[in-house]
């Protein structure tokens, strides 16, 4: 069955370039449970094949609509083969494999995901990457959890039923897109007429957002520079107990405490030449009852993250003052309104808007905090030990930061262009240092 992408989902396809890979990824480590062994490639392929029945988009290609009449469609891949998507690298260094894989975009001629396995002396390394058109951060976690188990069973599950691709013709996609566009325009006009107050609030939020973007540009620190295709993923680990201690001591939220740690660590970077970094934070709008098949369900908020020496309480409360009721702020509602307008914009303009959405004038840095499960997860008799996220960066941004909470720790993925930011490991070390500093009694200054 074919399904049309939302305007937001397809915007991530439009934003992709040779230097801006739009995949979301996570780097996982698995260890054997007592009496167990590491799974072999054939078993992992069997597991994914069994679970993919509940995730039909993983067997679909992106096919564009003829003559630019609308958004592309998810179309069954008639030549889908699991061997193209779940692969193993032999006699390889896991971190080198991760860097190599993340430095290449996903193949648009295949369904937009890939899993790479590396067995070494530390156990089993797994890299999973999926295109942002397919998932946002929350749905990427949901997909990952669906591929894993809450018990250490070695069974890969039942063999999948015979699957037959449903054909899709270009003319059918053009017809459906035309009908969809017309229906959306009529629905928008109807809703605007029925709810004038809501329409006025949305217009005000949209105007506020556009005005702020023009009048309040990002800092243009050295983090905002042209990048190449290369990527590296540095890592840091924060005990959740330490974050909760900061939260209680300073009466801020869990997310505020995480941002405070990052803020203090970023302030250690040399010659940043900025007092604040305009930080884009994806806001989850997903209904808890909606699964990962719904695609991207997000809006965007912006926080001026302080990156100068400040007393710890001032640093945290500066952040908290901006993040309180983030979903209700006019700017966040304005970005949601902009996303809602995407379906009404002509395709040539959508390409330009997608490029501008990642422009360094708008923001210096992306930080995405993704909640994960507090209980252990397993794959074929091995236990997931850690999972570090990689959040896409667009040209003009040398760094993004992803946080993923799992069990007793928050796993921080520092995703960077190694040529533009060769010393990203220094930032990872600074995060570890400032976790302890912020958890101390108040009065100190960071850094």
Secondary structure by P-SEA (a helix, b strand, c coil): cbbbbcccccccccccccccccbbbbbbbbbbcccbbbbcaaaaaaaaaaaccccccccbbbbbcccccbbbbbcccccccccccccccccccaaaaaaaaaaccccccccccbbbbbbccccbbbbbbbbcccccaaaaaaaaaaaccccccccccccccbbbbbbbbaaaaaaaaaaaaaaaaaaaaaaaaacaaaaaaaaaaaaaaaaaaaaccccccccccccccbbbbbbccccaaaaaaaaaaccccaaaaaaaaaaaaaaacccccccccbbbbbbbcccccccccccccbbbbbbbcccccccaaaaaaaaaaaaccccccaaaaaaaaaaaacccccaaaaaaaaaaaaccccccbbbbbbbbbccccccccccccbbbbbbbbcccccbbbbbbbcccbbbbbbccccccccaaaaaaaaaaaaccccccccccccc
